[in-house]
Amino acid sequence: MPFERRTTQPENPFSRLSPGQTIVIVPEFKLDSGYTIRDVPVAYKTWGVLNEAGDNCMLICHPLTRSVDVEDWWANLMGICGLEGKGKAIDESKFYIVCLNVMGSPYGSASPLTMNPETGTRYGPEFPQATIRDDCRLHKIVLDDLGVKSVAICIGGSMAGMHVYEWAFYGKDYIKLLVPISAPAKSSAWSMSWTESQRQSIFADPKYLDGYYSLDAQPTQGMIAARMTAMLTYRTRASYERRFGREIMDSDNSSQQEKPSIPHSEVHRLAHNAGHRHMKPYPLSFPSTNSSAASLQTPDQSHSSKESVASTNGSSSPSTPDSSSQQETKIAAYQPPMYSAHSYLRYQADKFNERFDANCYIALSRKMDGHDVLYGRGNYEDVVRSIQQPTLVLGIESDVLYPFYEIKALSELLPNAELICVKSEEGHDGLLLEYEQVNDAIVAFMQKHEHIREILRQKGVPIPERNGPRGAMFASW
């Protein structure tokens, strides 16, 4: 009997950021932890048509902060793939393309944002920890329900590449080709330490409340710090130097309106706290003689301070006009320096807060930390060597999160692997930015295998017209 399907998830506002997806409800699912969850939503999206044999499925796994909307982040890889020469890797005219949302993500599958049927409220921080392996087992249930008999090729980068490695253990007759991109078969102490530092940033936000915050009062400052840290691991020093250097953003002094004067000490306070989102705003008027410290005192404290000054100076009269002018400056003349690099990080963090949830970020980062294909299977090297499928391993030469030497060493353990080094100074984000290299490598790999060529020989179905990549909400992994 087919599962119940929905197109909306009212309790989760973030699910609306993935248009056109379907949410299937799996009645119950037992996690690796032994805990069973019920009425489990799984969001997915498909392109193309499943053939009669059910063997033309292209399974695309999504990265950490992405949804199932492949068009939004890999549209440059979508198009027509021929038997020879250049083409596009994601050909929905020939393949049945499926992308399923992982547990813990805010975009529709079971997560801290979805309802716990036992309580009738959102799970929040009480959502049970799921693993990469749990995702694959749950997604296999949905693929079976869709009629998929085998997967012609499984593709994914970063966290999605972790899923690709886990899918390998469903056997070469079910998952026929693997394309993990800049992803490990087990998480390293290095990558785990980065995710821990990001979680600690969220925990430090007083609005976090052990995860029991309301959706209209998220721990945004903690998320800003976490996202900024993540953005540094996705790029490289060379990338930042080339793009930003020490460039300072232009100040906006277009207004000719007279600005009020403020003390120099207040200017120093504002400059010191530039970028601090919860800083106390400066008052619009100040005593002509006093420090910013006094302006922040309570009325009683301010009165006591003035009396102390009067007794010391022998007079309670204000400063002369000359000394007053030395202690004040026009607001229009004060523009704290905004370096382009700072502006970029603040912008990306603000955009991220519009599209992600803190509890979900914590759940997904813990899932990545726990990734290890050897768990319950034996020795790491023996387990990796047991992967029989032809595998295209892509690594980014400048990746600091999953360094190329780590990816190369992994590829050498795989018995049927081909290694491609993507040339880029952009680090981990090269997976998105160097899309031509990534696309061409996948196309060439596909064209080598007869089962793929057989699919490409089949009569295709029409591809709907599109306006091109949207990408407004998703600027990085």
WOQUIDA-V201995 format. One record per residue. N is the residue number from 1. PHI is phi in radians with two decimals (999 if undefined). PSI is psi in whole degrees, -180 to 180 (* if undefined). OMEGA is omega in whole degrees, 0 to 359 (NA if undefined). Layout:
n->{N N}
phi->{PHI PHI}
psi->{PSI PSI}
omega->{OMEGA OMEGA}
This chain:
n->{1 2 3 4 5 6 7 8 9 10 11 12 13 14 15 16 17 18 19 20 21 22 23 24 25 26 27 28 29 30 31 32 33 34 35 36 37 38 39 40 41 42 43 44 45 46 47 48 49 50 51 52 53 54 55 56 57 58 59 60 61 62 63 64 65 66 67 68 69 70 71 72 73 74 75 76 77 78 79 80 81 82 83 84 85 86 87 88 89 90 91 92 93 94 95 96 97 98 99 100 101 102 103 104 105 106 107 108 109 110 111 112 113 114 115 116 117 118 119 120 121 122 123 124 125 126 127 128 129 130 131 132 133 134 135 136 137 138 139 140 141 142 143 144 145 146 147 148 149 150 151 152 153 154 155 156 157 158 159 160 161 162 163 164 165 166 167 168 169 170 171 172 173 174 175 176 177 178 179 180 181 182 183 184 185 186 187 188 189 190 191 192 193 194 195 196 197 198 199 200 201 202 203 204 205 206 207 208 209 210 211 212 213 214 215 216 217 218 219 220 221 222 223 224 225 226 227 228 229 230 231 232 233 234 235 236 237 238 239 240 241 242 243 244 245 246 247 248 249 250 251 252 253 254 255 256 257 258 259 260 261 262 263 264 265 266 267 268 269 270 271 272 273 274 275 276 277 278 279 280 281 282 283 284 285 286 287 288 289 290 291 292 293 294 295 296 297 298 299 300 301 302 303 304 305 306 307 308 309 310 311 312 313 314 315 316 317 318 319 320 321 322 323 324 325 326 327 328 329 330 331 332 333 334 335 336 337 338 339 340 341 342 343 344 345 346 347 348 349 350 351 352 353 354 355 356 357 358 359 360 361 362 363 364 365 366 367 368 369 370 371 372 373 374 375 376 377 378 379 380 381 382 383 384 385 386 387 388 389 390 391 392 393 394 395 396 397 398 399 400 401 402 403 404 405 406 407 408 409 410 411 412 413 414 415 416 417 418 419 420 421 422 423 424 425 426 427 428 429 430 431 432 433 434 435 436 437 438 439 440 441 442 443 444 445 446 447 448 449 450 451 452 453 454 455 456 457 458 459 460 461 462 463 464 465 466 467 468 469 470 471 472 473 474 475 476 477}
phi->{999 -1.05 -1.29 -1.13 -2.24 -2.28 -2.06 -2.34 -2.48 -0.98 -1.27 -2.15 -1.11 -1.23 -1.10 -1.23 -1.37 -2.08 -1.17 1.41 -1.47 -2.00 -2.06 -1.64 -1.90 -1.49 -0.95 -2.75 -2.67 -1.69 -1.35 -0.98 -1.22 1.71 -1.45 -1.80 -1.88 -2.14 0.86 -1.53 -1.34 -2.30 -1.49 -2.67 -2.50 -2.24 -2.36 1.40 -2.25 -1.28 -1.33 -1.07 -1.30 1.20 -2.10 -1.83 -1.37 -1.90 -1.67 -1.94 -1.63 -1.69 -1.26 -0.81 -1.85 -1.78 -1.77 -1.41 -1.40 -0.98 -1.02 -1.41 -2.26 -2.35 -1.03 -1.20 -1.74 -1.71 2.84 -1.84 -1.97 -1.67 -1.30 -2.40 1.24 -1.22 -3.05 -1.97 -1.18 -1.74 -1.83 -1.37 -1.34 -2.03 -1.80 -1.68 -1.63 -2.24 -2.28 -2.03 -1.39 -1.40 -1.16 1.68 -1.29 -1.43 -1.76 2.42 -1.37 -0.93 -2.86 -1.00 -1.58 -1.66 -1.37 -1.50 -1.11 -1.39 -2.02 1.35 -2.22 -1.07 -1.08 1.01 -1.22 -1.54 -1.17 -1.19 -1.18 -1.88 -1.96 -1.00 -1.14 -1.03 -1.00 -1.11 -1.12 -1.17 -1.17 -1.08 -1.06 -1.25 -1.06 -1.06 -1.14 -1.38 1.66 -1.27 -1.67 -2.76 -1.90 -1.17 -2.77 -2.09 -2.22 -3.02 -2.08 1.11 -1.00 -1.12 -1.16 -1.07 -1.13 -1.02 -1.09 -1.23 -1.10 -0.96 -1.40 -1.48 1.65 -1.23 -1.42 -1.74 -1.82 -1.56 -2.36 -2.15 -2.34 -1.48 -2.03 0.78 -2.48 -1.63 -1.51 -2.65 -1.28 -1.61 -1.05 -1.12 -1.17 -1.15 -1.24 -1.10 -1.18 -1.13 -1.09 -1.21 -1.11 -1.11 -1.09 -1.19 -1.04 -1.30 -1.28 -1.07 -1.45 -1.15 0.96 1.02 1.62 -1.69 -1.43 -1.56 -1.15 -1.64 -2.49 -1.22 -1.31 -1.14 -1.16 -1.13 -1.17 -1.05 -1.12 -1.11 -1.17 -1.05 -1.05 -1.07 -1.05 -1.20 -1.35 -1.51 -2.12 -2.36 -1.04 -1.07 -1.11 -1.18 -1.11 -1.16 -1.43 -2.08 0.95 -1.91 -1.07 -1.90 -1.14 -1.16 -1.46 -1.72 -2.02 -1.24 -1.31 -1.61 -1.16 -1.08 -1.70 -1.18 -1.52 -2.34 -1.13 -1.02 -1.08 -1.24 -1.02 -1.10 -1.12 -1.13 -1.14 -1.08 -1.78 -0.96 1.64 -1.42 -1.28 -1.94 -1.17 -1.11 -1.19 -1.28 -1.18 -1.45 -2.48 -2.37 -1.06 -1.16 -2.24 3.00 -1.66 -1.11 -1.08 -1.19 -1.17 -1.67 -1.37 -1.26 -0.94 -1.12 -1.14 -1.12 -1.09 -1.13 -1.14 -1.14 -1.11 -1.15 -1.11 -1.09 -1.18 -1.31 -1.55 1.34 -2.71 -1.87 -1.30 -1.22 -1.16 -1.22 -0.96 -1.08 -1.19 -1.13 -1.15 -1.23 -1.69 -2.20 -2.53 -1.35 -1.01 -1.08 -1.41 -1.79 -2.32 -1.03 -1.05 -2.01 -1.20 -1.02 -1.11 -1.11 -1.06 -1.07 -1.13 -1.16 -1.11 -1.09 -1.17 -1.11 -1.10 -1.12 -1.10 -1.29 -2.23 -2.50 -2.00 -1.12 -1.07 -1.17 -1.08 -1.12 -1.07 -1.22 -1.17 -1.16 -1.06 -1.13 -1.04 -1.43 -1.16 -2.88 -1.17 -1.37 -0.92 1.30 -2.04 2.27 -1.19 -0.97 -1.09 -1.15 -1.13 -1.12 -1.15 -1.36 -1.31 -1.67 -1.13 -0.99 -2.28 -1.70 -1.77 -1.91 -2.28 -1.76 -1.05 -1.88 -1.13 -1.70 -1.45 -2.16 -0.99 -1.03 -1.09 -1.19 -1.16 -1.10 -1.08 -1.15 -1.10 -1.25 -1.45 -1.24 -1.24 -2.40 -2.03 -2.15 -1.83 -2.15 -1.73 -1.42 -1.38 -2.93 -1.69 -1.55 1.24 -1.02 -1.19 -1.03 -1.02 -1.61 -1.36 -1.67 -1.13 -1.17 -1.11 -1.12 -1.06 -1.12 -1.15 -1.18 -1.06 -1.07 -1.13 -1.07 -1.17 -1.42 -1.94 -1.10 -1.15 -1.27 -1.08 -1.14 -1.13 -1.20 -1.37 -1.20 -1.15 -1.49 -1.84 -1.06 -1.79 -1.16 -1.24 -2.31 -1.59 1.73 -1.07 -1.47 1.14 -1.16 -1.56 -2.10 -1.74 -2.71 -1.10}
psi->{126 150 157 143 144 163 -6 162 82 -34 -13 98 -25 -22 -23 -14 -4 82 146 6 162 144 113 145 110 124 -44 156 131 122 163 -29 -14 -10 137 128 151 158 60 113 138 115 141 164 144 156 148 -168 135 130 174 -37 -15 26 14 28 131 113 117 122 144 147 -179 -59 20 164 -170 -1 79 -33 -25 -23 -13 32 -30 -11 1 135 -146 134 124 178 -25 160 -163 154 -170 137 -38 91 100 -6 -23 -32 154 103 129 133 127 139 134 158 142 -20 150 3 21 -33 171 131 178 -18 -11 167 135 112 -18 -24 -21 11 167 149 -43 -140 -7 6 128 145 127 159 168 -41 -38 -45 -48 -41 -42 -43 -32 -37 -42 -40 -41 -42 -30 -11 10 125 -31 160 119 -37 140 124 139 147 149 -126 -35 -33 -31 -41 -37 -45 -38 -35 -27 -30 4 0 153 -17 -21 -52 108 -33 147 137 83 131 118 57 145 164 -14 146 141 164 -33 -54 -36 -33 -37 -44 -34 -42 -35 -41 -40 -32 -42 -44 -32 -15 124 -17 -6 -42 43 23 -1 38 161 157 -21 9 56 155 69 -35 -39 -39 -36 -48 -41 -44 -39 -43 -46 -42 -32 -33 -18 -15 -166 167 -44 -39 -46 -41 -44 -40 -36 -43 -135 25 138 134 147 140 152 99 31 -24 131 0 138 129 145 158 147 154 151 -37 -33 -36 -45 -40 -44 -41 -41 -34 15 128 -10 112 -22 24 144 124 151 144 159 -13 151 154 146 -26 110 161 166 -29 -41 -34 -20 -2 162 162 -42 -42 -40 -41 -43 -38 -41 -39 -37 -41 -42 -44 -30 -42 -10 9 148 12 150 171 162 159 -38 -47 -32 -43 -29 -23 1 157 158 139 -37 -28 -13 113 106 139 131 98 145 -38 -42 -44 -42 -48 -41 -40 -48 -39 -40 -44 -38 -40 -25 -20 9 159 141 -47 -37 -40 -42 -46 -44 -39 -36 -36 -44 -40 -36 -3 124 109 -20 -15 118 6 -20 -155 139 -52 -41 -39 -46 -41 -19 -10 113 -19 146 130 126 112 119 135 155 126 -27 11 124 -15 -49 84 150 -36 -32 -43 -41 -44 -38 -43 -31 -20 -28 128 -18 55 151 129 132 130 116 121 120 146 4 0 -148 -33 -7 -23 -35 -42 -33 50 -28 -44 -43 -47 -49 -37 -41 -43 -48 -39 -45 -42 -13 -15 130 -37 -31 -43 -35 -40 -40 -22 -19 155 131 167 156 145 128 150 145 159 7 -179 138 -71 6 -38 -19 97 -14 -177 *}
omega->{181 178 173 179 179 176 179 177 190 183 186 183 181 181 180 181 177 186 173 180 175 178 179 182 176 187 176 182 180 181 176 181 183 181 180 175 185 182 189 176 174 180 178 176 181 174 179 185 175 180 184 181 181 186 180 181 169 182 179 179 184 179 189 188 181 176 178 184 184 179 185 184 177 180 181 177 184 180 183 178 179 179 181 172 183 177 178 186 186 185 182 175 182 183 169 187 182 172 182 182 182 176 182 179 180 191 170 177 181 186 174 182 183 186 170 184 180 182 183 178 177 179 185 181 180 176 184 181 177 181 173 180 176 180 183 179 179 180 176 177 181 177 177 180 179 179 180 179 176 182 183 181 180 187 175 179 178 178 179 177 174 177 178 180 180 177 182 186 170 173 185 178 179 176 192 178 181 174 173 184 179 182 179 172 172 181 181 175 180 182 178 179 176 181 177 179 179 177 180 176 179 180 184 179 181 178 184 173 181 178 182 177 174 184 177 177 182 175 189 182 176 179 177 180 180 182 178 178 180 182 178 179 181 180 181 177 181 180 181 180 182 186 188 187 177 181 178 180 177 176 178 178 185 183 178 182 179 180 178 178 176 180 176 181 177 175 181 180 181 179 181 185 180 182 178 190 183 179 176 181 180 176 180 177 183 168 183 175 174 180 177 179 179 181 180 180 173 180 180 180 181 179 180 180 180 179 181 179 181 182 181 185 183 181 177 182 180 180 175 179 181 181 179 182 178 183 184 175 178 177 182 181 182 173 180 182 178 178 182 180 177 181 179 181 180 179 181 179 178 179 181 180 179 189 182 183 184 180 178 179 178 181 181 180 176 178 179 178 183 184 179 185 183 186 179 184 180 181 185 183 179 180 180 180 180 178 188 186 168 188 172 181 178 175 179 187 184 183 178 180 174 189 184 180 177 180 180 180 178 182 181 176 181 186 185 188 172 183 175 175 178 182 182 171 188 179 184 179 175 177 178 190 180 188 179 178 180 181 185 179 180 180 180 178 180 185 180 191 189 181 175 180 178 177 181 178 183 177 183 175 181 176 180 178 178 179 181 183 175 170 185 184 190 185 181 180 NA}
